[in-house]
Amino acid sequence: MRRVVAVIAAVVTVLVGLQAPAHASTPTLFGASVYQPSGQTFTQALAAADGRYGTLPVLRVFYPGAPAAWTDTKLATPGRATVVSFKYDADTVLAGTADAYLRSWFANAPRDRDIFWCFYHEPEDDIRDGAFTAASYRAAWQRIAGLADQAGNPRLFATTILMDWTVDPKSGRNWRDYYPGPAYVDVMAWDVYNFDEANSETMASHNAKRPALEVARSQGKPYAVAELGVQDHANRPAMLRDIARWMRGTADARFVTYFDAVGWPEDDLIGDTASIQAWREAVTGTLFAGTPVMTTTAGPAAATSTSIQWSTRVDPAQQAGWVSCASWRTIGGSEFVEGPRRYLAGNPETVTCDRSGLQPDTSYRARVKWWSAQSGGSLLYTSNTVDQVTARA
């Protein structure tokens, strides 16, 4: 179902004077594809993957043709989100040949978990090689999205999956050639490879060269990673931790699934104990756990003669609680105002607070407070304070 999914790196909320809106951010899901050795069932392979990384909350599943029925063991995974791609010839789709099967497939999709479906992931090379045209691909995607909409299932998310190489200027490609349009897409996901391991390239640096996050944001869509690969290197564990932090913090990624397939050029983590541990920390959330961190700054709007504004970057650190804005006159501590409270959990957010009706040419101090849901609503943490002086009348 087409729906507006507003996932932005900085969720701005006015807390003072108005009831805060519901928390919009969804915690990033970290998972993987499941390596299935010869002679092993998928159930056995999944159990082995869970043993390496902890219970994977999201799985990456591939079908080289039509998607299997939902009874297939790769899809019958209650409690886990699924990123599933399938392939048809675009001209076949446009002829209507796949309509009946896909209409039934979408209609029978589970409603107890998120399903991120993709028609023909990484179509760029196939279009380059003449399998079908970019126009046919876009039209086929639009047709399939219409079939998905007929199911009326809010847990179905139309998800494009392109190479992040496509947004690198060196590729000579235009990502819009492979984009069916915002009305037909819920999530924009990418396959992210080709890091400079020897120099411990950060995810921020990688994205600067291949700005997939900015492309997704330009369309108002959540960013996600359907395949991630870092080649075997002594720097890989540290790089995986950096990538995970960037995905959760800067990108507010909807999901990130590592491509854990033996045979792919040294990207799999099998046998690399240190890298397995790093990804396990991301999957289980222990990488992000700790004490909530709150950093307050003035603005972004400048103080007026009767108002101030302050922003606080809040990292819940795998905890849940409530935040509220507090402010008072710097000298003497009078005119104290606080609230209302707003529930916050999941990924880091920027909370912006406003206070009006103040005295001109007067200094006020502001901060944000945290009440812990795990401690019965106790006030546990406060941010730093910032001082602002209202303008003269």
N, C-alpha and C positions, 0 to 999 in steps of 0.2 A: 504494500500500500504506500502510495506517495505520501509522505509526511514531512513536515519541517522538523529537522533535527538540529537544534542549535548547540553545537559544541565548539566553543571558542576558547583559545588559550586563556583569556582573561574575562571571566564572567563578572560584569559590573552590576552591582545591586545597591540601590539606595535603601538604607536601613532605618534612618531616623525619620519619623513622621509618617511613614507608610509601612504597612505590613510587607515584609520581604516576600518576593515570589519564591516558588518551590525551587529547590536545588536542581540545576539543569545538567550538571556534569555527571557522566557515568564513568566509574573507575575503569581504567584501561585493563583489558583482558590480555594476559600474556599466555601464549600456548605454542603449539608446534604442529607440523605434519607428523605422521606416525610412520616410522621406518618399519617395514614388514619384511623380515628376511624370508627367503625361500623355505617352505615347509612349516611356516608359523602362521596361525590364524590371525586375523586382525584383532580379535579379542586378546590373544596372547601378546601381540605386539603393543597394543594400547596399555596393557598392564605393565609391560616392561618400560614404556615411556613414562607412565605415571610413577614408576619406581625411581626413574632417573630425576624427574623434574618436579615431583609432587603431582597431585591430581590436576590435570590440564583442564582449565575452564573453557578453552576454546580449541577446536581442532580444525586443521586445514585438510580438506578432502578434495581430490581431483577425479574427474571422470573424462576419459578421452572422447566420449560420444555423449549419448543421452544420459542424464542422471539416473541412478538406480532408484528403485522404490524405497520408501522410507523405512522398510523392514530390513534393508541392507545393514550389516553390522557397522559399516562406516558412518551411517546416518542415524542408526538407532542408539543414540547416546544421551539419554535423559540427564538433565542437569548440566549439560555442556553446550555452549554456543557452537555453531558450525559455520565455517566459511567454505562453501562448496561451489566449485566451478564445473561447467560442462561445455561440450562443444558440439555445434552443428554447423554445417555449411550455411553461410548467411543467406544464400539464394534459396536453399531448401526451406529455411524458416520463412522467407518472404512468400514462398509458394503455399504456405499453410500446412505443409506436411506434418510438422511437429505440433501443431496447435492442440490436437485432442490429448496427446500424451502430456504435454506441459500443463495444460489447463487442469488435468486430473492431478498431476504431480503437485502443483501449487495448492490445489484445493485440499489435498491430504497432508500437507506439511504440518508438523507439530506446532502447537500454540503454547507450549510450556518452556520454550527456549528461543533465543534469537537465532535466526537463520539468515546469513549473509550470502545471497546467491549471486553468481556471476555467469553471464553468457560469454564464453570464449575469453579467458584471461590471456593477457599478453598477445593481443591480435596484431601488433605492429609488424612483426616479421612476416606473418602469413599474408597480410595485405601487401607488403612490399614485394612478396614473391608471387603475387597474382592469384592467391586462393579465392579471393573475392575483393570487391572494392571497399574503400572506406565508407562510401555512401551506403552500400548494401549492408555493411556491418552496423552502422548507426540505425538504419531502418529496421534491421532484424532485432536489434536490442529494443527498440521502441515497441515493436510488436510483442516481444516476450514480456516486457514490462506491463503491457496492457493485460496479458493473460494472468500475470501475477496479481494485478490489482483486483481482478475478478474474484479472487479467493477471499478478499476482505480480511486477511490475516495481518494484524499489526506487528507480528514478530518476524515478518518477511522484509528484508532490506535489500533492495537492488544495489549491487556493489560493483562498480567498475574496478578492474585490476589491470593497471598498465605498468610497464617498466619505468623505474625512476630515471633510467637512461634517456627516456623519451623527452624529459624536460631539461636535460643537459644541452646547452647550446651546441655542443660538439656533435650531437646526434643528427642535427639538421632536420629534426621532426617538429611537428606541431601537434601537441596533445589534443587540441580541439578536433583533429581529424578522427579521433577515436572516441569522442565524447558524444553520447546520444542527446545530451541536453539536460539541464537541471530538473526539468519536469519528470524525467525518467530515472533519476538516480537519487539514492538515499545516502550512500557512503562512497567516497573515493579512496580506494586502496591502491597500494603500490608494491611492486617487488623491488627490494632494496639490496643491491649488491655492489661489488667493486670498491671496497674500502681500501685505503692505503694502510694495511696492517703494520708494515715495518715502521711507520711513523705514528702509529696509534691515532689515526685520524678520528676525530670526534664526530658524533652525529651532527652537531651544529655545523661543522665545516663541510661535511658531506652534503647536507641539505642546502648549504649556500651554493654549491656547485649544481645541485639538482633540486630546485626549489619545489618539491612536490607538495609540501605543507602549504606554501603560499598559493599554489594552484587550487588546492581543495578549499582553502578559505575564500579565494576569489569567487567560488561558486556557492559559498555558504553551506558547504558540506563537511561532515566529519571526516577527518583524516584517519587512515588505517594502513597497516602493513600486512599484506597477505603472504609474502615470502621475505625472509631476511636471511642473509648469508654472510658470514665473516670467515675468511679462510684461516686454516689452522696456523697459529702463530703464538709465540710466547705472550704477545700483547692482547690476545683475544679475550681472556677473562675480564680484564679491565675495560676493554672496548664494549663488551656486552653490557656491563654495568652502566657505562656511560650512555649507551644507546637506550637502555631501559629507562633511565632517569629522564632523558630528553623526551622520550615518547610519552611518559606519564606527566611530565611537568610542562615543557614548552609546547609540545604538540597536542596534548590532551587526546592522544590517539584512542580510537574506539577499540581496536584490538591490534596485536602484533603476534604473528605466528612465525616461528623459526622454521626454515626449510631443512629438516633433519633427515636428509636422504643420503645414504652411503652411495658413493659413486659420483656424486656431484663434486666438482673440484675442491676437495678438502674443506667443504663448508660444514659438513655434518659434525655434530658434537660427540658422536659415539666414541668412547674410549678416552676422551679428553676430560679427565676428572675435574680439573680446575674450571673449564668452561661450562661443564654440566652444572657445577655448583653455582656459578654465576647466573646461569639462566634459571636455575631452580629458585634462587633468591628473588628473581623477577616474578616468576610464576606464582610463588607462594606469598609474595608481598613482603618478605622479611627484609628485602633491600630498602624498602621505603619506611620501615617501622621505626618508631622512636617517639620523641616528644614533639607535639605540634609546634611548628615554627611560624611565627608571625612577624612580618617586617612592615612597618608603617612609614609612609612618606606623605608629604603634603601634596595636594592636588588630586587629579590633573588640572582642575579648574582653579584659577587664582582666587584668593579671598576678595570679597567685596566689602562694602561698609557694614553689611548686616549678615554675611554668611561666610562659612569656611567649608572646605572639603578635604578629606584625607582618604588615602587608599592603603589597603593592607593586603600583602600577598600572604595567603594562609596555606600552609601545607599541613593537612590533617595527620600525616605520618601514620596512616593505616588506622587511625582512631575516628570516632564519631562524637560529635558534640554540637554545641550551639555557640555562635559568635554574636556579639553585639557591639555597637559603637558607643563610646563614652567620651564626653568632653566637658570642660569646665574652664572658668576664668583662671588664667595662670597665677595671678596674684590674689591670694586669699582663698582660692579654691571654690568660690561661689558659682552660682548658675550651673550647677552640675546637671547634666542630662544624659540618660543612657537608654538604649533599647530601640526597637524591639529585638528579641533574639531570633536568630535564623539557624536552622539545622544545617550542618555542613559535614560531609564525609566524602571520601574518594580522592580525586585528583586535586592538586593545588589550584586555588582560585585567587583572583584579585577581587576583594570586596571594597567597594567605594561608599563612603559615608558622607552625608551632607547635614549641616546644621545651619538654620537660618534664624532670623529674629534677634540677632546679636547687637551689641553696642558698637558704634563706630570707634575706630582708633583704640581698640582694646585687644590685649593679647589673650588667646585661648589655647588650651592644651588638649590634645586628643590622642586616643589610642583605641585598640580593639581588645575585647576580652573573650576568653574561651571557657565554656562550661563543659565538662566531660560527661558524655552519656554513660561511660563505663563506671563513673564514680558517683552515680546518683544525682547528676546535675550539679556537682560541686564546681565552683570557680577554681580552676587550676593554673591557668596561664594568662598572662597579659603581654601585649606587644610593647615595643618601645613607644615613647610618646613623641609627638611633633608639636611645635608651637607655631601659631600663626597669628598675625596681627591684622585685624580688620582695617579696611581703608578709612580714611577720614570722610566724613559726610560731605 
